[in-house]
Amino acid sequence: MQTLRYLIQKEFIQIFRNKALLPMMTALPIIQLIVLSNAASNDVKDVRLVMVDNDQSEISRALTQKIDANDRFTLVEVSFSHDTAFELMQRNKADIILEVPANFERDYHRKEAPKVQMLVNAINGQQATVGSGYLSNIIASLNKEIQPQLSQTIGSQMAAVEVSSNNWYNPELKYPHFMAPGILAELAALLTIVLSAMNVVREREIGTIEQINVTPIQKWEFILGKLVPFLCIGLVLVTVGLLASKLIFDIPVRGSLFLVFGYAIINLVCVLGLGLLISNFADTQQQAIFVAFFFVLIFILMCGLFTPIESMPKWAQYATIPNPLAHFISVTRKVLLKGSSFWDIRWEFIYTIILAVLFNVAAVWSYKKQQ
């Protein structure tokens, strides 16, 4: 244990001597957390719409006014020509074209099913899906308002279905509450994997690792001595990130923070083992960074931060099991936002413990004292 204590002390001295490393581990992640939590959003707030009103009736004008009053839509133009509206969409000046046919109001009074045509620019699939959903809700709302008036005119009562909804866990639908825990988990895991991947290679480049290789320390002692300091730094980063998220975004903390930190320790040990494994096979820091970012890109794109894992194909869902970042994001969101217990996140613990053992055993096995 005394040998291990000296190794850990050496690592902390090296870390604090590196003036560029400390800001990268403290200030930059907090700045990224603040910027990304505000900027990264799947909310669609500015849908450009062109209205083609071929009916010019009271109901069609009411629909136009209702759309114009909605803050999620920008009414670019009210046109009388389908070709003009379609040209605006081709020039990327309109996202949705809503065309009201002639005899629209007449069909209402005849108790027929009036139809409108919605043309959506689906290059941006997220904006197309959400924007068309918003527009469908507005049309349904107008229909609900018109039905009582038509019932009085026609003289027969029309049945209406009322739907009430409650938003759980994020009732105000604040997107930073959803993004901040995920981005915090992402920054903590990715920063530690990149720093640990550069660590052994850096010592190899400056020549200090030769002095360690001639000592009688065991390989597991060397890897553990590298792992513990960055584990402490990762936990400090998680702590500061949670405080910043609470103070700046007022994210709810419904679950146990001890559960979050308990899982964070296991996850950081996992990603640090992967980083040290990469560092053992790289000859230069550039190679280590390149290989680390290869895994980082896969982890980010398949972690569920921006795209729900449940929306991925089955093979992609299975491919996220060896992704420690996906489990970290899942745990932080479940515990902080939903108040989940250990039993609810037991599989994340199991998968991450297995990955941590595999990565660290491989890191110890692959480290060679004799080059």
C-alpha positions as CSV (number, residue, x, y, z in Angstrom):
1,M,0.0,0.0,0.0
2,Q,2.9,2.3,0.6
3,T,4.1,1.8,-2.9
4,L,0.7,2.5,-4.2
5,R,0.5,5.7,-2.1
6,Y,3.7,7.0,-3.6
7,L,2.4,6.3,-7.1
8,I,-0.8,8.2,-6.5
9,Q,1.2,11.1,-4.9
10,K,3.4,11.2,-8.0
11,E,0.4,11.4,-10.3
12,F,-1.2,14.2,-8.3
13,I,2.1,16.2,-8.5
14,Q,2.2,15.7,-12.2
15,I,-1.4,16.8,-12.7
16,F,-1.0,20.0,-10.6
17,R,2.3,20.9,-12.4
18,N,0.5,20.8,-15.7
19,K,-0.9,24.4,-16.0
20,A,-3.0,23.6,-19.1
21,L,-4.5,20.5,-17.6
22,L,-6.3,22.0,-14.5
23,P,-8.4,24.6,-16.5
24,M,-9.3,21.8,-19.0
25,M,-10.6,19.6,-16.1
26,T,-12.5,22.4,-14.2
27,A,-13.5,25.5,-16.0
28,L,-14.0,24.2,-19.5
29,P,-16.5,21.4,-18.5
30,I,-18.6,23.9,-16.6
31,I,-18.7,26.3,-19.5
32,Q,-19.6,23.4,-21.8
33,L,-22.4,22.3,-19.4
34,I,-23.9,25.8,-19.3
35,V,-23.7,26.4,-23.1
36,L,-24.8,23.0,-24.2
37,S,-27.7,22.7,-21.8
38,N,-29.1,25.9,-23.1
39,A,-28.2,25.5,-26.8
40,A,-28.9,21.8,-27.3
41,S,-32.6,21.4,-27.6
42,N,-35.1,19.3,-29.6
43,D,-37.8,21.9,-29.1
44,V,-39.1,23.4,-32.3
45,K,-40.0,27.0,-31.7
46,D,-39.9,28.7,-35.1
47,V,-41.8,26.8,-37.9
48,R,-42.1,28.9,-41.0
49,L,-45.6,28.3,-42.6
50,V,-47.2,29.4,-45.8
51,M,-51.0,29.4,-45.9
52,V,-52.8,28.8,-49.2
53,D,-56.4,29.8,-48.6
54,N,-58.6,28.8,-51.6
55,D,-61.8,29.2,-49.6
56,Q,-61.6,32.7,-48.1
57,S,-64.4,31.8,-45.7
58,E,-64.9,32.8,-42.1
59,I,-63.6,29.4,-40.8
60,S,-60.5,29.5,-43.0
61,R,-59.7,33.1,-41.8
62,A,-60.2,31.9,-38.2
63,L,-57.7,29.1,-38.8
64,T,-55.2,31.6,-40.3
65,Q,-55.5,33.9,-37.3
66,K,-55.2,31.0,-34.8
67,I,-51.9,29.9,-36.5
68,D,-50.6,33.5,-36.6
69,A,-51.3,33.9,-32.9
70,N,-49.3,30.8,-32.0
71,D,-45.7,31.7,-31.0
72,R,-44.3,28.5,-32.5
73,F,-45.2,29.4,-36.0
74,T,-44.1,32.2,-38.3
75,L,-46.7,33.0,-40.9
76,V,-44.4,33.7,-43.9
77,E,-47.2,34.4,-46.4
78,V,-50.9,33.9,-47.1
79,S,-51.0,33.0,-50.7
80,F,-53.7,32.0,-53.2
81,S,-51.4,30.0,-55.4
82,H,-50.1,26.5,-54.7
83,D,-47.1,27.0,-57.1
84,T,-46.0,30.2,-55.2
85,A,-46.1,28.4,-51.9
86,F,-44.2,25.4,-53.3
87,E,-41.5,27.7,-54.7
88,L,-41.0,29.2,-51.2
89,M,-40.5,25.7,-49.8
90,Q,-38.0,24.9,-52.5
91,R,-36.1,28.1,-51.7
92,N,-36.0,26.9,-48.0
93,K,-38.1,29.9,-46.9
94,A,-41.0,27.7,-45.7
95,D,-41.2,24.5,-43.6
96,I,-44.9,23.7,-44.0
97,I,-47.5,24.6,-46.6
98,L,-51.1,24.4,-45.3
99,E,-53.6,24.5,-48.2
100,V,-57.3,25.0,-47.5
101,P,-59.4,23.8,-50.4
102,A,-62.4,25.6,-51.9
103,N,-65.8,24.7,-50.3
104,F,-64.0,24.1,-47.0
105,E,-66.7,25.9,-44.9
106,R,-69.5,24.4,-47.0
107,D,-68.4,20.9,-46.1
108,Y,-68.5,21.9,-42.4
109,H,-72.1,22.9,-42.7
110,R,-73.1,19.8,-44.6
111,K,-71.6,17.7,-41.8
112,E,-69.1,16.3,-44.3
113,A,-65.4,15.7,-43.3
114,P,-63.6,18.8,-44.5
115,K,-60.0,18.2,-45.6
116,V,-56.9,20.3,-45.7
117,Q,-53.5,19.5,-47.3
118,M,-50.4,19.8,-45.2
119,L,-47.0,19.7,-47.1
120,V,-44.0,19.4,-44.9
121,N,-40.4,19.9,-45.7
122,A,-38.9,16.8,-44.2
123,I,-35.2,17.4,-44.7
124,N,-35.1,18.2,-41.0
125,G,-37.1,15.2,-39.7
126,Q,-37.3,16.5,-36.1
127,Q,-38.8,19.8,-37.2
128,A,-41.1,18.2,-39.7
129,T,-42.5,15.8,-37.2
130,V,-42.9,18.2,-34.3
131,G,-44.1,21.1,-36.5
132,S,-46.8,19.0,-38.2
133,G,-47.9,17.8,-34.8
134,Y,-48.2,21.4,-33.5
135,L,-50.3,22.3,-36.6
136,S,-52.5,19.3,-36.2
137,N,-53.2,20.3,-32.6
138,I,-54.2,23.8,-33.7
139,I,-56.6,22.4,-36.4
140,A,-58.1,20.0,-33.8
141,S,-58.5,23.0,-31.4
142,L,-60.3,25.0,-34.0
143,N,-62.5,22.1,-34.8
144,K,-63.5,21.8,-31.1
145,E,-64.4,25.5,-31.0
146,I,-66.5,25.3,-34.1
147,Q,-68.4,22.1,-33.2
148,P,-70.7,23.8,-30.6
149,Q,-71.6,26.6,-33.0
150,L,-72.4,24.1,-35.8
151,S,-74.5,22.0,-33.3
152,Q,-76.7,25.1,-32.6
153,T,-77.0,25.8,-36.3
154,I,-77.8,22.3,-37.4
155,G,-79.9,21.5,-34.3
156,S,-78.3,18.3,-33.3
157,Q,-75.7,17.7,-30.6
158,M,-72.4,16.5,-31.7
159,A,-70.4,14.3,-29.3
160,A,-66.9,15.4,-28.4
161,V,-64.1,13.6,-26.7
162,E,-62.1,15.5,-24.1
163,V,-58.5,14.5,-23.3
164,S,-56.7,15.7,-20.3
165,S,-52.9,15.2,-19.9
166,N,-50.4,15.6,-17.1
167,N,-46.6,15.9,-17.5
168,W,-44.7,13.8,-15.0
169,Y,-41.1,14.3,-13.8
170,N,-40.8,17.5,-15.8
171,P,-44.2,19.2,-15.6
172,E,-43.0,22.6,-16.9
173,L,-41.3,20.8,-19.9
174,K,-38.1,22.7,-19.3
175,Y,-35.6,21.2,-21.7
176,P,-32.4,22.1,-19.7
177,H,-33.8,19.8,-16.9
178,F,-33.7,17.0,-19.4
179,M,-30.3,17.9,-21.0
180,A,-28.2,19.0,-18.0
181,P,-28.0,15.6,-16.3
182,G,-27.1,13.9,-19.6
183,I,-24.5,16.5,-20.6
184,L,-23.0,16.4,-17.1
185,A,-22.6,12.6,-17.4
186,E,-21.1,13.0,-20.9
187,L,-18.5,15.6,-19.9
188,A,-17.4,13.7,-16.8
189,A,-17.0,10.4,-18.7
190,L,-15.4,11.7,-21.9
191,L,-13.0,14.0,-20.2
192,T,-11.6,11.3,-18.0
193,I,-11.3,8.8,-20.9
194,V,-9.3,11.3,-23.0
195,L,-7.0,12.3,-20.1
196,S,-6.3,8.8,-19.1
197,A,-5.6,7.8,-22.7
198,M,-2.9,10.5,-22.9
199,N,-1.4,9.7,-19.5
200,V,0.9,6.7,-20.1
201,V,1.8,7.9,-23.5
202,R,2.9,11.2,-22.2
203,E,5.2,9.6,-19.7
204,R,6.6,7.4,-22.4
205,E,7.3,10.4,-24.6
206,I,9.1,12.4,-21.8
207,G,11.0,9.3,-20.6
208,T,9.8,9.2,-17.0
209,I,8.2,5.8,-17.5
210,E,11.6,4.2,-17.9
211,Q,12.3,5.0,-14.2
212,I,9.1,3.3,-13.2
213,N,9.7,0.2,-15.3
214,V,13.0,-0.5,-13.6
215,T,11.3,-0.6,-10.2
216,P,9.8,-3.8,-8.7
217,I,6.2,-2.4,-8.7
218,Q,3.5,-4.7,-10.1
219,K,1.5,-3.9,-13.2
220,W,-1.7,-3.7,-11.3
221,E,-0.1,-1.2,-8.9
222,F,1.0,0.9,-11.8
223,I,-2.5,0.9,-13.4
224,L,-4.3,1.5,-10.1
225,G,-1.9,4.4,-9.3
226,K,-2.8,6.0,-12.6
227,L,-6.5,5.4,-12.1
228,V,-7.1,6.7,-8.6
229,P,-6.1,10.4,-9.2
230,F,-8.3,10.8,-12.3
231,L,-11.1,9.0,-10.4
232,C,-10.9,11.7,-7.8
233,I,-10.8,14.5,-10.4
234,G,-13.8,12.9,-12.1
235,L,-15.8,12.9,-8.9
236,V,-14.9,16.5,-8.2
237,L,-16.1,17.3,-11.8
238,V,-19.4,15.5,-11.1
239,T,-19.9,17.4,-7.8
240,V,-19.2,20.8,-9.3
241,G,-21.4,20.0,-12.3
242,L,-24.3,19.0,-10.1
243,L,-23.9,22.2,-8.1
244,A,-23.8,24.3,-11.3
245,S,-26.8,22.5,-12.7
246,K,-28.8,23.1,-9.5
247,L,-27.8,26.7,-9.1
248,I,-28.1,27.7,-12.8
249,F,-30.9,25.5,-14.2
250,D,-32.6,24.5,-10.9
251,I,-32.8,20.9,-12.0
252,P,-34.8,18.7,-9.6
253,V,-33.0,16.2,-7.3
254,R,-35.7,13.7,-6.5
255,G,-33.5,10.7,-5.9
256,S,-30.5,9.8,-3.8
257,L,-27.3,11.7,-4.5
258,F,-25.4,8.8,-2.8
259,L,-26.8,6.5,-5.6
260,V,-25.6,9.0,-8.3
261,F,-22.1,9.2,-6.8
262,G,-22.0,5.4,-6.2
263,Y,-22.7,4.8,-9.8
264,A,-20.4,7.6,-10.9
265,I,-17.4,5.9,-9.2
266,I,-18.1,2.6,-11.0
267,N,-18.6,4.4,-14.4
268,L,-15.5,6.5,-14.0
269,V,-13.4,3.4,-13.2
270,C,-14.9,1.8,-16.3
271,V,-14.0,4.6,-18.7
272,L,-10.6,5.2,-17.0
273,G,-9.8,1.5,-17.6
274,L,-10.7,2.0,-21.3
275,G,-8.5,5.1,-21.5
276,L,-5.5,3.3,-19.9
277,L,-6.0,0.4,-22.3
278,I,-5.9,2.8,-25.3
279,S,-2.8,4.4,-23.8
280,N,-0.9,1.1,-23.5
281,F,-1.2,0.5,-27.3
282,A,-0.5,4.1,-28.5
283,D,3.0,5.3,-29.3
284,T,2.3,9.0,-29.2
285,Q,-0.3,11.4,-27.6
286,Q,-1.7,12.1,-31.1
287,Q,-2.4,8.4,-31.6
288,A,-4.0,8.1,-28.2
289,I,-6.3,11.1,-28.8
290,F,-7.3,9.8,-32.3
291,V,-8.2,6.4,-31.0
292,A,-10.0,7.9,-27.9
293,F,-12.1,10.1,-30.1
294,F,-13.0,7.2,-32.3
295,F,-14.7,5.7,-29.2
296,V,-15.9,9.1,-28.0
297,L,-17.9,9.7,-31.2
298,I,-19.5,6.3,-31.1
299,F,-20.4,6.8,-27.4
300,I,-21.9,10.2,-28.0
301,L,-24.0,9.3,-31.1
302,M,-25.3,6.1,-29.5
303,C,-25.7,7.1,-25.8
304,G,-29.3,8.5,-26.0
305,L,-28.4,12.0,-25.2
306,F,-30.1,13.5,-28.3
307,T,-31.8,10.5,-29.8
308,P,-33.8,8.1,-27.6
309,I,-32.3,4.6,-27.6
310,E,-35.8,3.1,-27.8
311,S,-36.1,4.8,-31.3
312,M,-33.0,3.0,-32.6
313,P,-33.1,-0.3,-34.5
314,K,-32.9,-3.4,-32.4
315,W,-29.3,-4.1,-33.3
316,A,-28.3,-0.6,-32.3
317,Q,-30.1,-0.9,-29.0
318,Y,-28.0,-4.0,-28.2
319,A,-24.9,-2.1,-29.3
320,T,-25.5,0.4,-26.6
321,I,-25.0,-2.2,-23.9
322,P,-21.2,-1.9,-23.9
323,N,-21.5,1.9,-24.0
324,P,-20.8,3.2,-20.4
325,L,-21.9,6.7,-21.4
326,A,-25.4,5.5,-22.2
327,H,-25.7,3.9,-18.8
328,F,-24.3,7.0,-17.0
329,I,-26.9,9.3,-18.8
330,S,-29.7,6.9,-18.0
331,V,-28.8,6.7,-14.3
332,T,-28.5,10.5,-13.9
333,R,-31.8,11.2,-15.6
334,K,-33.7,8.4,-13.8
335,V,-32.4,9.2,-10.3
336,L,-32.4,13.0,-10.5
337,L,-35.6,13.5,-12.5
338,K,-37.7,10.5,-11.6
339,G,-36.3,9.6,-8.1
340,S,-35.5,6.0,-9.2
341,S,-34.2,3.6,-6.6
342,F,-31.3,1.1,-6.9
343,W,-33.7,-1.6,-8.1
344,D,-34.8,0.6,-11.0
345,I,-31.2,1.0,-12.3
346,R,-29.8,-2.4,-11.3
347,W,-29.0,-3.4,-14.9
348,E,-27.0,-0.2,-15.4
349,F,-24.9,-1.2,-12.4
350,I,-24.5,-4.7,-13.6
351,Y,-23.5,-3.8,-17.1
352,T,-21.1,-1.1,-15.9
353,I,-19.4,-3.4,-13.3
354,I,-18.8,-6.0,-16.0
355,L,-17.3,-3.5,-18.4
356,A,-15.2,-2.0,-15.6
357,V,-13.7,-5.4,-14.8
358,L,-13.1,-6.2,-18.5
359,F,-11.4,-2.9,-19.3
360,N,-9.2,-2.7,-16.3
361,V,-8.1,-6.4,-16.5
362,A,-7.2,-5.8,-20.1
363,A,-5.3,-2.6,-19.2
364,V,-3.3,-4.5,-16.6
365,W,-2.6,-7.4,-18.9
366,S,-1.6,-5.2,-21.9
367,Y,0.8,-3.0,-20.0
368,K,4.4,-4.1,-20.6
369,K,7.2,-3.0,-18.4
370,Q,9.8,-4.2,-21.0
371,Q,9.3,-2.6,-24.4
